[in-house]
Amino acid sequence: MQSEILRCLHISFLCLQQHHNDRPNMSCVVIMLHSESSLPEPKELGFFVGKKSTLSSKNESSSTNEITVTMLEAR
């Protein structure tokens, strides 16, 4: 069960790659889900733009987000 979950996560990372040409199409995803063959390592993930990250990296980073909160009050 745990290996199936890890396989699904790995495939999801392949689907999140930065460049669409690197992402598998749905027929490939179905084949990957039903097979037990080894999977390629994902390249640069889309949500890590500008950072060199892989599944095995342990880089810790943080960011500061500026937000504005508006309180609505009835009249």
N, C-alpha and C positions, 0 to 999 in steps of 0.2 A: 504494500500500500504506500509506504513512504517513498519508495523508488518511483512509483507512478506519479506521485505529487511532484517530486523533484523533476521528473521528465516534463510534466506539464509546465512547470515554471520555466524550465530551460527553453522550451518551445515558445513560451510567451515572450521571453527575452529576445529570441530570434525575430519575433514579429514586431518588436519595438525598436529595431535598428534605425539609425539616423537616415540612411539612404534607402529609398524604396526598392532599389535594385537588389539590395542585400536581404530583404525580407522574403520569407517563403510565401508562395501563393497558397490558397486554401487546399488545393489537392495535395500539395507537399505536406501541409500541416496534418491532414488526415492520415497520410502514409506514415509520418513521423509518430503520430499518436498510436497507430496500430502495430508498429514495428518495434523491435528491440535493438536496432542498430545504433551505433554511436552517432551523436549529433555534433554538428559543427559548433565551434565557439562563436558567440555573437561578437560582432565588431562594435563600433561606437553606438551606444544606445541613444535614442532621440532625446530623452530627458536629461542626458548628461552632456549636452552640447558644449564643446570647448574643453572638456575634461577627458583624460585618457582613463577610462574605467572599464573593467571587465567583471565578470561574475566573481572572480577569485580575489579581486583587490579589496583591501581593507582601509582605503582612504577615508578619513573622516573630514567632512567639510560642513560649514554652516553658512547661512546667509541671513541677512537682516532685511525684513520686508517692512515697508512703510504702509500703514493702513490708516484709513479714516473711518471713524464710526459715527453715524448720525442717529441720534435718538429721535424718534417720531412721537409726538404727543398730540392727543386729540384736543380740539378747541372746546 
